[in-house]
Amino acid sequence: MSTVWDRTTECLSERRGAMTPLVLLGLFVPLALLGILMPLMGSSGQAGDVLLGIIVLLLSLLTSWAGLAITALALDPAIPRAAAVQAANRRFLPVLGIGLVTLAVVLVLVAPIGIAFGLSGMNMAALAAGTLQPGDVNGGAMAFVTLYSLVLAVLLFWAYARCVVLVTPILLEERCGLGVYRRSFELTRHIAWKVIGVVLLYGVVSWVASAAAKSVFGTVFALVLGGEGRVTLASTLTQIVVAGVSTLFSLLAVVFLAKLYLAAREAIVARS
């Protein structure tokens, strides 16, 4: 992992010029807009919420596309930015399709939680609205959901670290369709615990950094600028700072995973 990290920092230094426009326009700007727009959801009427939902979806797709282009730059040190953009354009739909398949599998695995609550007679509308009263909670259903959720969380985390974490670089370099999950599992076989540790460490550090930036700068901007409402100058500036932190961690993750894929592939070739 230290070798992969060294290659990551080296790539960021060498390919800084090619990556900068993609990072700014494809990651930072969409993440900042997402942070600014999300508080408006639910307060703009049905038509407004639909419009905001479409904008949020498009911004999310833009960040995914930018991640693909940056991955292409990290995979090949000689590829120009234009070629990386073309590679992202060609492989965007396959990556999106695999993402939808992954989402569908997760939804199927999560479905028993809703089914358990529904069969227990629990008021689902009150649960969704957050107004559920203690007397409305079915003890047996809650015990099952708690245990199932814990097991599912561990399973999903393990499955992500083994079968999903390298999906993007694999789909850029190899044409394997749904076999991408098996390929990711093969590549991480001998480094499973290291990958799981890195994913866990990254999740914790990135969350703490983003939460700290939001808390500190949000408090400072609110005290200096004040303002009331869902979106204010203070909240906008706070989201811009948080987007900067998120952009940095997103960039590190994209490049690191590209280099991890290359290192894992090299290790398999060396063992064969």
Rosetta blueprint (number, residue, H / E / L):
1 M L
2 S H
3 T H
4 V H
5 W H
6 D H
7 R H
8 T H
9 T H
10 E H
11 C H
12 L H
13 S H
14 E H
15 R L
16 R H
17 G H
18 A H
19 M H
20 T H
21 P H
22 L H
23 V H
24 L H
25 L H
26 G H
27 L H
28 F H
29 V H
30 P H
31 L H
32 A H
33 L H
34 L H
35 G H
36 I H
37 L H
38 M H
39 P H
40 L H
41 M L
42 G L
43 S L
44 S L
45 G H
46 Q H
47 A H
48 G H
49 D H
50 V H
51 L H
52 L H
53 G H
54 I H
55 I H
56 V H
57 L H
58 L H
59 L H
60 S H
61 L H
62 L H
63 T H
64 S H
65 W H
66 A H
67 G H
68 L H
69 A H
70 I H
71 T H
72 A H
73 L H
74 A H
75 L H
76 D L
77 P L
78 A L
79 I L
80 P L
81 R H
82 A H
83 A H
84 A H
85 V H
86 Q H
87 A H
88 A H
89 N H
90 R H
91 R H
92 F H
93 L H
94 P H
95 V H
96 L H
97 G H
98 I H
99 G H
100 L H
101 V H
102 T H
103 L H
104 A H
105 V H
106 V H
107 L H
108 V H
109 L H
110 V H
111 A H
112 P H
113 I H
114 G H
115 I H
116 A H
117 F H
118 G H
119 L H
120 S L
121 G L
122 M L
123 N L
124 M H
125 A H
126 A H
127 L H
128 A H
129 A H
130 G L
131 T L
132 L L
133 Q L
134 P H
135 G H
136 D H
137 V L
138 N L
139 G H
140 G H
141 A H
142 M H
143 A H
144 F H
145 V H
146 T H
147 L H
148 Y H
149 S H
150 L H
151 V H
152 L H
153 A H
154 V H
155 L H
156 L H
157 F H
158 W H
159 A H
160 Y H
161 A H
162 R H
163 C H
164 V H
165 V L
166 L L
167 V H
168 T H
169 P H
170 I H
171 L H
172 L H
173 E H
174 E L
175 R L
176 C L
177 G H
178 L H
179 G H
180 V H
181 Y H
182 R H
183 R H
184 S H
185 F H
186 E H
187 L H
188 T L
189 R H
190 H H
191 I H
192 A H
193 W H
194 K H
195 V H
196 I H
197 G H
198 V H
199 V H
200 L H
201 L H
202 Y H
203 G H
204 V H
205 V H
206 S H
207 W H
208 V H
209 A H
210 S H
211 A H
212 A H
213 A H
214 K H
215 S H
216 V H
217 F H
218 G H
219 T H
220 V H
221 F H
222 A H
223 L H
224 V H
225 L H
226 G L
227 G L
228 E L
229 G L
230 R L
231 V L
232 T L
233 L H
234 A H
235 S H
236 T H
237 L H
238 T H
239 Q H
240 I H
241 V H
242 V H
243 A H
244 G H
245 V H
246 S H
247 T H
248 L H
249 F H
250 S H
251 L H
252 L H
253 A H
254 V H
255 V H
256 F H
257 L H
258 A H
259 K H
260 L H
261 Y H
262 L H
263 A H
264 A H
265 R H
266 E H
267 A H
268 I H
269 V H
270 A H
271 R H
272 S L
